[in-house]
């Protein structure tokens, strides 16, 4: 099987090179400002989002993921990645802005309703509740996550 360039970059943990590759594929100059005629394959957007999240650049993931979610509101992985981007924004901002945290909560609540068996959604919901100081809700979400995958 032939390895694609982004796979080689990701294997080498050269996420910035992978991001440059995906920006070319997605025909984007600035991922935080999409052109009005933007349209891309959601799998490409998800792969791009994974790279920018690993590179600790959550701001670059939000807008493309929002666009992808607008075109496919039934894809749990899009919800998960967008929620992670919001949560990572909150953490990166050193908790100065709770707007990202509220966005993450909203997305993870939607995800757990859409796909109640999506264990990672429950894990991140627990984490989000914890940041909000809602320890009871955090424990309930964590228990749900453990119930879905007791070996993790």
DSSP file (Angstrom, degrees, kcal/mol; ACC not computed):
  #  RESIDUE AA STRUCTURE BP1 BP2  ACC     N-H-->O    O-->H-N    N-H-->O    O-->H-N    TCO  KAPPA ALPHA  PHI   PSI    X-CA   Y-CA   Z-CA
    1    1 A X              0   0    0      0, 0.0     2,-0.4     0, 0.0     0, 0.0   0.000 360.0 360.0 360.0 133.5    0.0    0.0    0.0
    2    2 A X        -     0   0    0      1,-0.0     2,-0.4     0, 0.0     0, 0.0  -0.623 360.0-130.3 -80.9 129.8    1.3    3.4   -1.0
    3    3 A X        -     0   0    0     -2,-0.4     2,-0.2     2,-0.0    -1,-0.0  -0.642  18.0-133.2 -81.2 133.2    1.7    5.8    1.9
    4    4 A X    >>  -     0   0    0     -2,-0.4     4,-1.6     1,-0.1     3,-0.8  -0.510  25.0-109.1 -81.4 154.9    0.2    9.3    1.3
    5    5 A X  H 3> S+     0   0    0      1,-0.3     4,-2.2     2,-0.2     5,-0.2   0.886 117.7  53.1 -53.5 -43.4    2.3   12.3    2.2
    6    6 A X  H 3> S+     0   0    0      1,-0.2     4,-2.6     2,-0.2    -1,-0.3   0.845 105.2  55.6 -63.9 -31.2    0.1   13.3    5.2
    7    7 A X  H <> S+     0   0    0     -3,-0.8     4,-2.5     2,-0.2    -1,-0.2   0.895 107.8  48.3 -66.9 -39.2    0.5    9.8    6.6
    8    8 A X  H  X S+     0   0    0     -4,-1.6     4,-1.8     2,-0.2    -2,-0.2   0.913 113.0  48.1 -65.6 -42.6    4.3   10.0    6.5
    9    9 A X  H  <>S+     0   0    0     -4,-2.2     5,-3.2     1,-0.2    -2,-0.2   0.924 113.7  46.8 -62.7 -44.1    4.2   13.5    8.2
   10   10 A X  H ><5S+     0   0    0     -4,-2.6     3,-1.3     1,-0.2    -2,-0.2   0.893 109.4  53.3 -67.4 -39.5    1.8   12.2   10.9
   11   11 A X  H 3<5S+     0   0    0     -4,-2.5    -1,-0.2     1,-0.3    -2,-0.2   0.863 112.0  45.9 -62.2 -34.8    3.9    9.1   11.5
   12   12 A X  T 3<5S-     0   0    0     -4,-1.8    -1,-0.3    -5,-0.2    -2,-0.2   0.424 114.5-121.8 -85.0   1.0    6.9   11.3   12.0
   13   13 A X  T < 5 +     0   0    0     -3,-1.3     2,-1.2     1,-0.2    -3,-0.2   0.796  66.2 143.1  58.5  31.0    4.8   13.6   14.2
   14   14 A X     >< +     0   0    0     -5,-3.2     4,-1.9    -6,-0.2     3,-0.3  -0.646  16.3 164.8 -96.0  74.6    5.5   16.5   11.9
   15   15 A X  H  >  +     0   0    0     -2,-1.2     4,-2.8     1,-0.2    -1,-0.2   0.806  67.4  59.8 -67.6 -30.7    2.0   17.9   12.3
   16   16 A X  H  > S+     0   0    0      2,-0.2     4,-2.1     1,-0.2    -1,-0.2   0.903 107.3  46.5 -65.2 -38.9    2.9   21.3   10.9
   17   17 A X  H  > S+     0   0    0     -3,-0.3     4,-2.1     2,-0.2    -2,-0.2   0.895 112.9  50.4 -66.8 -39.3    3.9   19.6    7.6
   18   18 A X  H  X S+     0   0    0     -4,-1.9     4,-2.6     2,-0.2    -2,-0.2   0.898 108.8  52.0 -64.3 -39.5    0.7   17.6    7.7
   19   19 A X  H  X S+     0   0    0     -4,-2.8     4,-2.7     2,-0.2    -2,-0.2   0.922 107.9  51.2 -63.1 -43.8   -1.3   20.7    8.2
   20   20 A X  H  X S+     0   0    0     -4,-2.1     4,-1.7     1,-0.2    -1,-0.2   0.914 110.0  50.8 -59.2 -42.1    0.4   22.4    5.2
   21   21 A X  H  X S+     0   0    0     -4,-2.1     4,-2.3     1,-0.2    -2,-0.2   0.948 112.4  45.5 -58.5 -49.8   -0.5   19.3    3.2
   22   22 A X  H  X S+     0   0    0     -4,-2.6     4,-3.0     1,-0.2    -2,-0.2   0.850 107.3  57.4 -67.2 -34.4   -4.2   19.4    4.3
   23   23 A X  H  <>S+     0   0    0     -4,-2.7     5,-2.6     2,-0.2     4,-0.5   0.891 109.4  46.9 -62.1 -37.2   -4.4   23.2    3.7
   24   24 A X  H ><5S+     0   0    0     -4,-1.7     3,-0.9    -5,-0.2    -2,-0.2   0.942 112.7  48.4 -66.0 -47.9   -3.4   22.5    0.1
   25   25 A X  H 3<5S+     0   0    0     -4,-2.3    -2,-0.2     1,-0.3    -1,-0.2   0.905 116.6  42.7 -58.7 -42.8   -5.9   19.7   -0.2
   26   26 A X  T 3<5S-     0   0    0     -4,-3.0    -1,-0.3    -5,-0.2    -2,-0.2   0.509 107.3-128.4 -83.2  -4.5   -8.7   21.8    1.3
   27   27 A X  T < 5 +     0   0    0     -3,-0.9     2,-0.4    -4,-0.5    -3,-0.2   0.929  56.6 149.0  55.9  49.7   -7.6   24.8   -0.8
   28   28 A X      < -     0   0    0     -5,-2.6    -1,-0.2     1,-0.1     3,-0.2  -0.940  37.4-178.9-117.6 134.1   -7.5   27.0    2.3
   29   29 A X  S    S+     0   0    0     -2,-0.4     2,-0.4     1,-0.3    -1,-0.1   0.816  89.3  16.7 -88.7 -41.2   -5.3   30.0    3.0
   30   30 A X    >   -     0   0    0      3,-0.4     3,-2.0     1,-0.1    -1,-0.3  -0.933  64.1-160.5-136.2 108.2   -6.7   30.6    6.5
   31   31 A X  T 3  S+     0   0    0     -2,-0.4    33,-0.4     1,-0.3     3,-0.2   0.646  92.2  62.9 -66.5 -11.8   -8.7   27.9    8.2
   32   32 A X  T 3  S+     0   0    0      1,-0.2     2,-0.3    31,-0.1    -1,-0.3   0.560 107.8  43.4 -87.8  -7.5  -10.2   30.4   10.5
   33   33 A X  S <  S-     0   0    0     -3,-2.0    -3,-0.4     0, 0.0    -1,-0.2  -0.838  78.3-162.4-138.0  99.0  -11.9   32.2    7.6
   34   34 A X        -     0   0    0     -2,-0.3    -3,-0.1    -3,-0.2    -6,-0.1  -0.557  25.2-111.4 -81.9 142.7  -13.5   30.0    5.0
   35   35 A X    >   -     0   0    0     -2,-0.2     3,-1.9     1,-0.1    -1,-0.1  -0.381  30.8-113.1 -65.7 153.9  -14.4   31.3    1.5
   36   36 A X  T 3  S+     0   0    0      1,-0.3    -1,-0.1    -2,-0.0    -2,-0.1   0.777 117.4  50.7 -62.3 -26.5  -18.1   31.6    0.9
   37   37 A X  T 3  S+     0   0    0      2,-0.0    -1,-0.3     0, 0.0     2,-0.1   0.140  81.0 145.2 -96.8  20.4  -17.9   28.8   -1.7
   38   38 A X    <   +     0   0    0     -3,-1.9     2,-0.3     2,-0.0   -11,-0.1  -0.362  13.3 158.0 -64.4 130.8  -16.0   26.4    0.6
   39   39 A X        +     0   0    0    -13,-0.2     2,-0.3    -2,-0.1    -2,-0.0  -0.927   7.2 160.3-151.8 129.0  -16.9   22.8    0.1
   40   40 A X        -     0   0    0     -2,-0.3     2,-0.3   -13,-0.0   -14,-0.1  -0.967  47.2 -86.8-146.4 160.8  -14.7   19.8    1.1
   41   41 A X    >>  -     0   0    0     -2,-0.3     4,-2.0     1,-0.1     3,-0.5  -0.527  35.4-136.4 -66.4 128.9  -14.9   16.2    1.8
   42   42 A X  H 3> S+     0   0    0     -2,-0.3     4,-2.6     1,-0.2     5,-0.2   0.817 103.8  58.3 -62.4 -30.5  -15.8   15.7    5.5
   43   43 A X  H 3> S+     0   0    0      2,-0.2     4,-2.2     1,-0.2    -1,-0.2   0.882 106.2  49.3 -66.0 -36.3  -13.2   13.0    5.9
   44   44 A X  H <> S+     0   0    0     -3,-0.5     4,-2.5     2,-0.2    -2,-0.2   0.904 110.8  49.8 -66.2 -41.1  -10.5   15.4    4.7
   45   45 A X  H  X S+     0   0    0     -4,-2.0     4,-2.8     2,-0.2    -2,-0.2   0.911 110.6  50.0 -64.2 -41.4  -11.8   18.0    7.2
   46   46 A X  H  X S+     0   0    0     -4,-2.6     4,-2.4     2,-0.2    -2,-0.2   0.922 111.1  48.5 -63.2 -43.1  -11.7   15.4   10.0
   47   47 A X  H  X S+     0   0    0     -4,-2.2     4,-1.8     2,-0.2    -2,-0.2   0.905 112.8  48.7 -63.4 -41.1   -8.1   14.4    9.1
   48   48 A X  H  X S+     0   0    0     -4,-2.5     4,-2.5     1,-0.2     5,-0.2   0.933 110.5  51.3 -61.5 -46.4   -7.1   18.1    9.0
   49   49 A X  H  X S+     0   0    0     -4,-2.8     4,-2.4     1,-0.2     5,-0.2   0.892 106.5  53.6 -61.0 -41.3   -8.7   18.6   12.4
   50   50 A X  H  X S+     0   0    0     -4,-2.4     4,-2.3     1,-0.2    -1,-0.2   0.928 110.3  48.4 -59.1 -44.5   -6.9   15.7   14.0
   51   51 A X  H  X S+     0   0    0     -4,-1.8     4,-1.9     1,-0.2    -2,-0.2   0.933 112.4  46.3 -62.3 -47.1   -3.6   17.2   12.8
   52   52 A X  H  <>S+     0   0    0     -4,-2.5     5,-3.2     1,-0.2    -1,-0.2   0.855 112.4  51.0 -69.0 -31.9   -4.3   20.7   14.1
   53   53 A X  H ><5S+     0   0    0     -4,-2.4     3,-1.3    -5,-0.2    -1,-0.2   0.906 110.5  48.7 -69.0 -39.7   -5.5   19.3   17.4
   54   54 A X  H 3<5S+     0   0    0     -4,-2.3    -2,-0.2     1,-0.3    -1,-0.2   0.827 109.7  52.7 -66.8 -30.2   -2.3   17.2   17.8
   55   55 A X  T 3<5S-     0   0    0     -4,-1.9    -1,-0.3    -5,-0.2    -2,-0.2   0.384 118.2-116.8 -83.3   3.8   -0.3   20.3   16.9
   56   56 A X  T < 5S+     0   0    0     -3,-1.3    -3,-0.2    -5,-0.1    -2,-0.1   0.895  78.6 125.8  59.8  44.8   -2.2   22.2   19.7
   57   57 A X    > < +     0   0    0     -5,-3.2     3,-1.5     1,-0.1     4,-0.5  -0.491  20.6 157.8-124.3  60.0   -3.8   24.6   17.3
   58   58 A X  T >>  +     0   0    0      1,-0.3     3,-1.4     2,-0.2     4,-1.3   0.793  66.0  68.3 -60.4 -28.7   -7.5   24.2   18.1
   59   59 A X  H 3> S+     0   0    0      1,-0.3     4,-0.6     2,-0.2    -1,-0.3   0.850  97.1  54.5 -59.3 -32.6   -8.5   27.6   16.7
   60   60 A X  H <4 S+     0   0    0     -3,-1.5     4,-0.4     1,-0.2    -1,-0.3   0.661 106.8  51.8 -75.5 -15.1   -7.6   26.3   13.2
   61   61 A X  H <> S+     0   0    0     -3,-1.4     4,-2.0    -4,-0.5     5,-0.2   0.781  93.0  72.6 -88.9 -28.9  -10.0   23.3   13.6
   62   62 A X  H  X S+     0   0    0     -4,-1.3     4,-2.6     1,-0.2     5,-0.2   0.923  95.7  43.6 -60.4 -56.2  -13.2   25.1   14.7
   63   63 A X  H  X S+     0   0    0     -4,-0.6     4,-2.2     1,-0.2    -1,-0.2   0.922 115.8  46.2 -64.1 -47.2  -14.4   26.8   11.6
   64   64 A X  H  > S+     0   0    0     -4,-0.4     4,-2.4   -33,-0.4    -1,-0.2   0.904 114.4  49.6 -61.4 -37.6  -13.8   23.9    9.1
   65   65 A X  H  X S+     0   0    0     -4,-2.0     4,-2.7     2,-0.2    -2,-0.2   0.888 108.4  52.5 -67.7 -37.4  -15.5   21.5   11.6
   66   66 A X  H  X S+     0   0    0     -4,-2.6     4,-1.9    -5,-0.2    -1,-0.2   0.918 110.8  48.3 -61.1 -42.3  -18.5   23.8   12.0
   67   67 A X  H  X S+     0   0    0     -4,-2.2     4,-1.1     2,-0.2    -2,-0.2   0.912 112.5  48.1 -64.5 -42.6  -18.8   23.8    8.2
   68   68 A X  H  X S+     0   0    0     -4,-2.4     4,-1.3     1,-0.2     3,-0.4   0.907 110.9  50.6 -64.9 -41.4  -18.6   20.1    8.0
   69   69 A X  H  < S+     0   0    0     -4,-2.7    -1,-0.2     1,-0.2    -2,-0.2   0.846 104.5  58.2 -66.3 -33.6  -21.1   19.6   10.8
   70   70 A X  H  < S+     0   0    0     -4,-1.9     3,-0.3     1,-0.2    -1,-0.2   0.819 111.0  42.8 -64.5 -29.5  -23.5   22.0    9.1
   71   71 A X  H  < S+     0   0    0     -4,-1.1    -1,-0.2    -3,-0.4    -2,-0.2   0.665 129.5  24.9 -90.6 -16.8  -23.4   19.6    6.1
   72   72 A X    ><  +     0   0    0     -4,-1.3     3,-1.1    -5,-0.1    -1,-0.2  -0.671  59.9 170.8-148.7  88.0  -23.6   16.4    8.1
   73   73 A X  T 3  S+     0   0    0     -3,-0.3    -4,-0.1     1,-0.2    -3,-0.1   0.330  75.2  64.6 -82.9   9.1  -25.3   16.7   11.5
   74   74 A X  T 3  S+     0   0    0     -5,-0.0     2,-0.8     5,-0.0    -1,-0.2   0.316  71.4 104.7-111.7   7.1  -25.3   12.9   12.0
   75   75 A X    X>  -     0   0    0     -3,-1.1     4,-1.4     1,-0.2     3,-0.7  -0.792  51.4-165.0 -94.7 105.7  -21.6   12.3   12.1
   76   76 A X  H 3> S+     0   0    0     -2,-0.8     4,-2.7     1,-0.2    -1,-0.2   0.835  86.5  59.8 -59.5 -33.5  -20.5   11.6   15.7
   77   77 A X  H 3> S+     0   0    0      1,-0.2     4,-2.8     2,-0.2    -1,-0.2   0.862 101.4  53.9 -66.8 -33.0  -16.8   12.1   15.0
   78   78 A X  H <> S+     0   0    0     -3,-0.7     4,-2.4     2,-0.2    -1,-0.2   0.925 110.4  46.9 -63.7 -43.2  -17.5   15.6   13.8
   79   79 A X  H  X S+     0   0    0     -4,-1.4     4,-2.9     2,-0.2     5,-0.2   0.936 113.0  49.9 -60.5 -46.6  -19.2   16.5   17.1
   80   80 A X  H  X S+     0   0    0     -4,-2.7     4,-2.6     1,-0.2    -2,-0.2   0.941 112.9  45.0 -59.3 -49.8  -16.3   14.8   19.0
   81   81 A X  H  X S+     0   0    0     -4,-2.8     4,-2.4     2,-0.2    -1,-0.2   0.891 114.6  48.4 -64.6 -39.7  -13.6   16.7   17.1
   82   82 A X  H  X S+     0   0    0     -4,-2.4     4,-2.5    -5,-0.2    -1,-0.2   0.923 112.1  49.0 -66.6 -43.1  -15.4   20.1   17.4
   83   83 A X  H  X S+     0   0    0     -4,-2.9     4,-2.7    -5,-0.2    -2,-0.2   0.916 111.5  50.0 -60.6 -42.7  -16.0   19.5   21.1
   84   84 A X  H  X S+     0   0    0     -4,-2.6     4,-3.2    -5,-0.2     5,-0.2   0.904 109.1  52.4 -61.0 -41.6  -12.3   18.7   21.5
   85   85 A X  H  X S+     0   0    0     -4,-2.4     4,-2.2     2,-0.2    -2,-0.2   0.936 111.7  45.6 -61.4 -45.9  -11.4   21.8   19.6
   86   86 A X  H  X S+     0   0    0     -4,-2.5     4,-2.2     2,-0.2    -2,-0.2   0.930 115.0  47.4 -62.1 -44.8  -13.5   24.0   21.9
   87   87 A X  H  X S+     0   0    0     -4,-2.7     4,-2.3     1,-0.2    -2,-0.2   0.906 111.9  49.8 -65.0 -41.1  -12.2   22.2   25.0
   88   88 A X  H  X S+     0   0    0     -4,-3.2     4,-2.9     2,-0.2    -1,-0.2   0.860 108.1  54.5 -65.7 -34.9   -8.6   22.6   23.9
   89   89 A X  H  X S+     0   0    0     -4,-2.2     4,-2.2    -5,-0.2    -2,-0.2   0.940 108.6  49.1 -60.0 -46.4   -9.3   26.3   23.2
   90   90 A X  H  <>S+     0   0    0     -4,-2.2     5,-2.0     1,-0.2     6,-0.3   0.931 114.3  44.1 -59.0 -47.9  -10.5   26.7   26.7
   91   91 A X  H ><5S+     0   0    0     -4,-2.3     3,-1.6     1,-0.2    -1,-0.2   0.916 113.1  51.5 -64.5 -44.0   -7.4   24.9   28.1
   92   92 A X  H 3<5S+     0   0    0     -4,-2.9    -1,-0.2     1,-0.3    -2,-0.2   0.837 104.8  56.6 -63.5 -33.4   -5.0   26.8   25.8
   93   93 A X  T ><5S-     0   0    0     -4,-2.2     3,-1.2    -5,-0.2    -1,-0.3   0.345 114.7-117.2 -81.1   8.0   -6.5   30.1   26.9
   94   94 A X  T < 5 -     0   0    0     -3,-1.6    -3,-0.2     1,-0.2    -2,-0.1   0.879  63.4 -66.0  56.0  40.4   -5.7   29.3   30.5
   95   95 A X  T 3 <S+     0   0    0     -5,-2.0    -1,-0.2    -6,-0.2     3,-0.1   0.688 102.9 127.1  59.6  24.1   -9.4   29.3   31.4
   96   96 A X    <   +     0   0    0     -3,-1.2     2,-0.5    -6,-0.3    -2,-0.1   0.757  69.3  45.7 -79.0 -23.5   -9.7   33.1   30.8
   97   97 A X        -     0   0    0     -7,-0.2     3,-0.5    -8,-0.1     4,-0.5  -0.952  58.2-174.0-126.7 113.0  -12.7   32.6   28.4
   98   98 A X  S  > S+     0   0    0     -2,-0.5     4,-2.3     1,-0.2     5,-0.2   0.537  70.6  88.7 -83.2  -5.0  -15.5   30.3   29.4
   99   99 A X  H  > S+     0   0    0      1,-0.2     4,-2.2     2,-0.2    -1,-0.2   0.923  88.8  48.1 -58.2 -45.3  -17.2   30.8   26.0
  100  100 A X  H  > S+     0   0    0     -3,-0.5     4,-2.5     1,-0.2    -1,-0.2   0.868 110.0  53.2 -62.6 -37.2  -15.3   27.8   24.5
  101  101 A X  H  > S+     0   0    0     -4,-0.5     4,-2.4     2,-0.2    -1,-0.2   0.907 108.8  47.8 -66.7 -41.9  -16.1   25.7   27.5
  102  102 A X  H  X S+     0   0    0     -4,-2.3     4,-2.3     2,-0.2    -2,-0.2   0.887 111.8  51.2 -65.0 -38.5  -19.8   26.4   27.1
  103  103 A X  H  X S+     0   0    0     -4,-2.2     4,-2.4    -5,-0.2    -2,-0.2   0.916 109.8  49.9 -62.8 -43.2  -19.5   25.5   23.4
  104  104 A X  H  X S+     0   0    0     -4,-2.5     4,-2.9     2,-0.2     5,-0.3   0.928 110.0  50.6 -61.2 -45.2  -17.8   22.3   24.3
  105  105 A X  H  X S+     0   0    0     -4,-2.4     4,-2.4     1,-0.2     5,-0.2   0.938 110.6  49.2 -57.8 -48.3  -20.5   21.4   26.8
  106  106 A X  H  X S+     0   0    0     -4,-2.3     4,-2.1     1,-0.2    -1,-0.2   0.921 113.7  45.9 -57.8 -46.8  -23.2   22.0   24.2
  107  107 A X  H  X S+     0   0    0     -4,-2.4     4,-2.7     1,-0.2    -2,-0.2   0.921 113.4  48.0 -66.1 -44.8  -21.4   19.9   21.5
  108  108 A X  H  X S+     0   0    0     -4,-2.9     4,-2.4     2,-0.2    -1,-0.2   0.854 110.4  52.2 -68.4 -32.9  -20.7   17.0   23.9
  109  109 A X  H  X S+     0   0    0     -4,-2.4     4,-1.2    -5,-0.3    -1,-0.2   0.921 112.0  46.6 -64.9 -42.3  -24.3   17.0   25.2
  110  110 A X  H  X S+     0   0    0     -4,-2.1     4,-2.8    -5,-0.2     3,-0.3   0.924 111.9  51.8 -62.3 -43.9  -25.5   16.8   21.6
  111  111 A X  H  X S+     0   0    0     -4,-2.7     4,-3.3     1,-0.2    -2,-0.2   0.920 107.6  50.4 -60.2 -45.6  -23.0   14.0   20.8
  112  112 A X  H  < S+     0   0    0     -4,-2.4    -1,-0.2     1,-0.2    -2,-0.2   0.763 113.7  46.5 -69.3 -22.7  -24.1   11.9   23.7
  113  113 A X  H  < S+     0   0    0     -4,-1.2     3,-0.5    -3,-0.3    -1,-0.2   0.892 116.5  43.8 -78.8 -42.9  -27.7   12.2   22.6
  114  114 A X  H  < S+     0   0    0     -4,-2.8     2,-0.3     1,-0.3    -2,-0.2   0.909 134.2  15.9 -66.6 -43.6  -26.9   11.5   19.0
  115  115 A X    ><  +     0   0    0     -4,-3.3     3,-2.3    -5,-0.2    -1,-0.3  -0.681  65.6 175.3-135.2  78.0  -24.6    8.6   19.7
  116  116 A X  T 3  S+     0   0    0     -3,-0.5    -1,-0.1    -2,-0.3    -4,-0.1   0.656  81.7  57.7 -63.5 -14.4  -25.0    7.3   23.3
  117  117 A X  T 3  S+     0   0    0      1,-0.1     2,-1.4     4,-0.0    -1,-0.3   0.408  74.3 109.9 -93.2   2.1  -22.5    4.5   22.6
  118  118 A X    X>  -     0   0    0     -3,-2.3     4,-1.2    -7,-0.2     3,-1.1  -0.637  51.4-170.2 -81.8  91.9  -19.7    6.9   21.6
  119  119 A X  H 3> S+     0   0    0     -2,-1.4     4,-2.1     1,-0.3     3,-0.3   0.838  78.8  57.4 -56.6 -42.0  -17.5    6.4   24.7
  120  120 A X  H 3> S+     0   0    0      1,-0.2     4,-2.5     2,-0.2    -1,-0.3   0.824 101.5  58.6 -62.5 -30.4  -15.1    9.2   23.9
  121  121 A X  H <> S+     0   0    0     -3,-1.1     4,-2.1     2,-0.2    -1,-0.2   0.915 106.8  46.5 -63.3 -42.6  -18.0   11.6   23.9
  122  122 A X  H  X S+     0   0    0     -4,-1.2     4,-2.4    -3,-0.3    -2,-0.2   0.884 110.7  53.5 -66.8 -38.3  -18.9   10.7   27.5
  123  123 A X  H  X S+     0   0    0     -4,-2.1     4,-2.1     1,-0.2    -2,-0.2   0.943 112.6  42.9 -60.6 -47.5  -15.2   10.9   28.5
  124  124 A X  H  X S+     0   0    0     -4,-2.5     4,-2.5     2,-0.2    -1,-0.2   0.827 111.0  55.4 -71.1 -30.7  -14.9   14.5   27.2
  125  125 A X  H  X S+     0   0    0     -4,-2.1     4,-2.8     2,-0.2    -1,-0.2   0.917 108.2  49.6 -64.3 -42.0  -18.3   15.4   28.6
  126  126 A X  H  X S+     0   0    0     -4,-2.4     4,-2.1     1,-0.2    -2,-0.2   0.921 111.5  48.6 -60.7 -43.8  -17.0   14.3   32.0
  127  127 A X  H  X S+     0   0    0     -4,-2.1     4,-2.2     2,-0.2    -2,-0.2   0.909 111.6  49.6 -62.1 -43.1  -13.9   16.4   31.5
  128  128 A X  H  X S+     0   0    0     -4,-2.5     4,-1.7     1,-0.2    -2,-0.2   0.934 110.1  49.6 -63.8 -47.1  -16.0   19.4   30.5
  129  129 A X  H  <>S+     0   0    0     -4,-2.8     5,-2.7     1,-0.2     4,-0.4   0.892 108.9  54.6 -58.4 -38.9  -18.3   19.1   33.5
  130  130 A X  H ><5S+     0   0    0     -4,-2.1     3,-1.5     1,-0.2    -1,-0.2   0.922 106.2  50.1 -61.7 -44.9  -15.2   18.9   35.7
  131  131 A X  H 3<5S+     0   0    0     -4,-2.2    -1,-0.2     1,-0.3    -2,-0.2   0.837 109.0  53.4 -61.6 -31.6  -13.8   22.1   34.3
  132  132 A X  T 3<5S-     0   0    0     -4,-1.7    -1,-0.3    -5,-0.2    -2,-0.2   0.520 117.8-115.1 -80.1  -4.6  -17.2   23.7   35.0
  133  133 A X  T < 5S+     0   0    0     -3,-1.5     2,-1.2    -4,-0.4    -3,-0.2   0.655  75.1 133.9  79.5  15.1  -17.0   22.5   38.6
  134  134 A X     >< +     0   0    0     -5,-2.7     4,-2.2     1,-0.2    -1,-0.2  -0.660  23.0 166.8 -98.8  77.7  -20.0   20.2   38.2
  135  135 A X  H  >  +     0   0    0     -2,-1.2     4,-2.6     1,-0.2    -1,-0.2   0.838  69.7  53.4 -67.1 -36.4  -18.5   17.2   39.9
  136  136 A X  H  > S+     0   0    0      2,-0.2     4,-2.2     1,-0.2    -1,-0.2   0.946 113.2  43.7 -64.4 -47.0  -21.7   15.1   40.2
  137  137 A X  H  > S+     0   0    0      1,-0.2     4,-2.4     2,-0.2    -2,-0.2   0.873 112.6  54.3 -64.2 -36.7  -22.4   15.5   36.5
  138  138 A X  H  X S+     0   0    0     -4,-2.2     4,-2.4     2,-0.2    -2,-0.2   0.925 109.2  47.0 -62.6 -45.4  -18.8   14.8   35.7
  139  139 A X  H  X S+     0   0    0     -4,-2.6     4,-2.5     2,-0.2    -2,-0.2   0.889 110.9  52.1 -64.3 -39.4  -18.9   11.5   37.8
  140  140 A X  H  X S+     0   0    0     -4,-2.2     4,-2.0     2,-0.2    -2,-0.2   0.924 112.0  45.5 -63.2 -44.1  -22.1   10.4   36.1
  141  141 A X  H  X S+     0   0    0     -4,-2.4     4,-2.3     2,-0.2    -2,-0.2   0.892 112.5  51.5 -66.3 -39.1  -20.6   11.0   32.6
  142  142 A X  H  X S+     0   0    0     -4,-2.4     4,-2.6     2,-0.2    -2,-0.2   0.902 108.9  50.8 -64.6 -40.8  -17.4    9.2   33.6
  143  143 A X  H  X S+     0   0    0     -4,-2.5     4,-2.4     2,-0.2    -1,-0.2   0.903 109.4  51.1 -62.2 -40.7  -19.4    6.2   34.9
  144  144 A X  H  X S+     0   0    0     -4,-2.0     4,-1.2     2,-0.2    -2,-0.2   0.921 110.5  49.1 -62.2 -43.5  -21.3    6.1   31.6
  145  145 A X  H  X S+     0   0    0     -4,-2.3     4,-1.2     1,-0.2     3,-0.5   0.923 112.1  47.9 -61.9 -45.1  -18.0    6.1   29.7
  146  146 A X  H  < S+     0   0    0     -4,-2.6     3,-0.3     1,-0.2    -1,-0.2   0.872 107.0  56.9 -64.2 -36.8  -16.6    3.3   31.9
  147  147 A X  H  < S+     0   0    0     -4,-2.4     3,-0.3     1,-0.2    -1,-0.2   0.793 107.3  49.2 -64.5 -27.0  -19.8    1.3   31.4
  148  148 A X  H  < S+     0   0    0     -4,-1.2    -1,-0.2    -3,-0.5    -2,-0.2   0.739 131.7  14.7 -83.1 -23.6  -19.3    1.5   27.6
  149  149 A X    ><  +     0   0    0     -4,-1.2     3,-1.7    -3,-0.3    -1,-0.2  -0.546  66.6 174.8-150.9  76.4  -15.6    0.4   27.8
  150  150 A X  T 3  S+     0   0    0     -3,-0.3    -3,-0.1     1,-0.3    -4,-0.1   0.642  77.8  59.4 -65.7 -13.4  -14.8   -1.1   31.2
  151  151 A X  T 3         0   0    0      1,-0.2    -1,-0.3    -5,-0.1    -5,-0.1   0.598 360.0 360.0 -90.8 -10.2  -11.2   -2.1   30.2
  152  152 A X    <         0   0    0     -3,-1.7    -1,-0.2    -6,-0.2    -2,-0.1   0.455 360.0 360.0 -85.4 360.0  -10.0    1.4   29.3
